[in-house]
Amino acid sequence: MGDLGLPGNATLVSIILMNAPRESSEARLTGWPGLQRIPSGKLEIFQMRGFLDPDQCAALIDLVDAGRRPSTIADSNGDDYFRTSETCDLSEEEPVVQELERRLLALSGIDAQFGEPVQGQRYAVGQEFKPHTDYFAPGGQDYDTYCSIAGQRSWTFMVYLNEVASGGGTRFKALGKIFRPEAGKLLCWNNRQADGSVNPNSLHHGMKVRKGLKYVITKWYREKPWG
């Protein structure tokens, strides 16, 4: 059989990756109905109320409760209480997770291959995630381990799944702003600056829950395909 002129597998993969959207943008996000850009020259950050409906939030909470385990962190800086929440890896086989992924793709425009698996987090009274960035510090002890294949984390998309009786806000110190948990509310930000370098202004604190429980889901995207 003669050569049909099709690229080889390696070339074909390169073409697919080159054409696959791996980035979101301020222009895309600000054009989405109901999505609000938080006024700041320090960080590209957005919020949107009602991204998920109450039934979807309840279904995701049930999944987090069923699969939760102690949260881990790449580098706790010797502080055993740096991150005290619980985490659940959400199966892509679950219909509610598939719908979440569909909505995130429609909003962000980032192809699913650049996304880490969705995680859920549960915070009980007194639990928190102390000030941290989602990116891996270049030159840090965890950078090569976590970025050698999929590259740096680019965008973070987080959705609160419930209201919290007291506490549990997400504080961005550089912005002087605390976002309060609200069922179905999306919060998303770009972990990098305009030149592609990491943005230290993305430092944020999952503040202690004072009363009640707090549930969130988190989706991180990478510069290269995940896995």
Residue pairs with C-beta under 8 A, 6 or more apart in sequence:
6 12
7 15
17 225
20 111
20 113
20 114
21 109
21 110
21 111
22 110
22 111
22 114
22 154
22 221
22 223
22 224
23 109
23 110
23 154
24 108
24 109
24 110
24 155
24 190
24 221
25 109
26 37
26 44
28 108
28 109
29 35
29 37
29 46
29 107
29 108
29 188
30 37
30 46
32 48
32 107
34 48
34 49
34 50
35 46
35 47
35 48
35 107
35 186
36 46
36 47
36 48
37 44
37 45
37 46
38 45
38 46
38 47
38 175
38 177
40 175
42 174
42 175
42 199
42 201
43 172
43 174
43 175
43 189
43 190
43 199
43 201
43 202
44 189
44 190
45 172
45 175
45 187
45 188
45 189
45 190
46 186
46 187
46 188
46 189
47 179
47 185
47 186
47 187
47 188
48 185
48 186
49 182
49 184
49 185
49 186
50 184
50 185
51 103
51 107
51 159
51 184
51 185
51 186
52 60
52 100
52 103
52 159
52 161
52 183
52 184
52 186
53 184
54 183
54 184
56 96
56 99
56 100
56 184
57 161
57 162
57 183
57 184
57 215
59 96
60 90
60 96
60 97
60 100
60 120
60 161
60 215
60 217
61 120
61 161
61 162
61 215
63 88
63 90
63 91
63 94
63 96
63 97
63 120
64 86
64 88
64 90
64 120
64 121
64 122
64 161
64 215
64 217
65 122
66 88
67 88
67 89
67 90
67 120
68 86
68 87
68 88
68 120
68 122
69 86
69 87
69 88
70 86
70 87
71 83
71 84
71 85
71 86
71 87
71 121
71 129
72 83
72 87
73 82
73 83
73 132
74 136
74 142
74 145
74 146
75 140
75 141
75 142
76 82
76 83
79 130
81 130
82 129
82 130
82 132
83 128
83 129
83 130
83 132
84 126
84 127
84 128
84 129
85 121
85 122
85 123
85 127
85 128
85 129
85 206
86 121
86 122
86 123
86 124
86 127
87 119
87 120
87 121
87 122
88 119
88 120
88 121
88 122
89 117
89 118
89 119
90 97
90 117
90 118
90 119
90 120
90 217
91 97
92 98
92 101
92 117
92 118
97 118
100 118
100 159
100 217
101 112
101 115
101 118
104 110
104 115
104 157
104 219
105 111
105 112
107 157
107 186
108 155
108 157
108 188
108 221
110 154
110 155
110 221
113 225
113 226
114 150
114 154
114 221
114 222
114 223
114 224
114 225
114 226
115 219
115 220
115 221
115 222
115 226
116 150
116 219
116 220
116 221
116 222
116 226
117 226
118 217
118 218
118 219
119 217
119 218
119 219
120 161
120 215
120 216
120 217
120 218
121 129
121 206
121 214
121 215
121 216
121 217
121 218
122 213
122 214
122 215
123 168
123 206
123 209
123 213
123 214
123 215
124 209
124 213
125 209
125 210
125 211
125 212
125 213
126 208
126 209
127 208
127 209
128 205
128 206
128 207
128 208
128 209
129 205
129 206
130 205
130 206
131 171
131 173
131 203
131 204
131 205
132 203
132 204
132 205
133 191
133 198
133 200
133 202
133 203
133 204
134 153
134 156
134 191
134 202
134 220
135 152
135 153
135 191
135 192
135 198
135 199
135 202
136 142
136 143
136 146
136 147
136 152
136 153
137 143
137 198
138 198
149 224
149 227
150 222
150 223
150 224
150 225
150 226
150 227
151 222
151 223
151 224
152 191
152 192
152 198
152 222
152 223
153 191
153 220
153 221
153 222
154 190
154 191
154 192
154 221
154 222
154 223
155 188
155 189
155 190
155 191
155 220
155 221
156 188
156 189
156 191
156 202
156 218
156 219
156 220
156 221
157 186
157 187
157 188
157 218
157 219
157 220
157 221
158 170
158 186
158 187
158 188
158 216
158 217
158 218
158 219
159 184
159 185
159 186
159 187
159 216
159 217
160 181
160 182
160 183
160 184
160 185
160 187
160 214
160 215
160 216
161 183
161 184
161 215
161 216
161 217
162 181
162 183
162 213
162 214
162 215
163 181
163 182
163 183
164 180
164 181
164 209
164 211
164 212
164 213
164 214
165 210
165 211
165 212
166 209
166 210
166 211
166 212
167 207
167 208
167 209
167 210
167 211
167 214
168 180
168 181
168 206
168 207
168 208
168 209
168 210
168 212
168 214
169 178
169 179
169 180
169 181
169 207
170 178
170 179
170 187
170 204
170 205
170 206
170 207
171 177
171 178
171 179
171 204
171 205
171 207
172 178
172 179
172 201
172 202
172 203
172 204
173 203
173 204
173 205
174 200
174 201
174 203
175 201
178 207
179 185
179 187
181 214
181 216
189 202
190 199
190 202
191 198
191 199
191 202
192 198
192 199
193 199
